[in-house]
Amino acid sequence: PCVEVESLDETARGAGGFGSTGVAQAINEAASPKAAAVASSSPADEAMRVKRTRSSASLPVRGSSAAAGFDLAAAEAYTVKAGGKAIVMTGLSIAIPSGTYARIAP
């Protein structure tokens, strides 16, 4: 599931520098009760947490009940030529539950 949140303060960037991997590793150092609860829950119990960074952003949605992943939408109108590539802003910050594989693919 996907749930909208106001803040993702208790997340950490991945080891490869590619976004959030979930709860920060320094949980034993002055961690909040909320962070400890998230860290101890199983991946199946956790939802993908999403914070809108732009008011025009759309939350991720599943295209169908059988979809393996979520669909993302651009926060602004873009034109990309056929066969072209572009960096497109979603206007979202996303925290992926620990133990979950995530990637953005065309």
ZIHUPE-V873513 format. One line per field, one symbol per residue. phi: phi as a letter, one per 40 degrees, with the letter a starting at -180 (. if undefined). A space follows every 50 residues. Layout:
# ZIHUPE-V873513
phi->???
This chain:
# ZIHUPE-V873513
phi->.bbcbcabccbbccdcgbgcbhcdccccbfccdcccccccccdcccbccb bcbbcccbccbccaccccabcbbccbcbbbcdgcbacbccgbbbbcddgb cbabbc
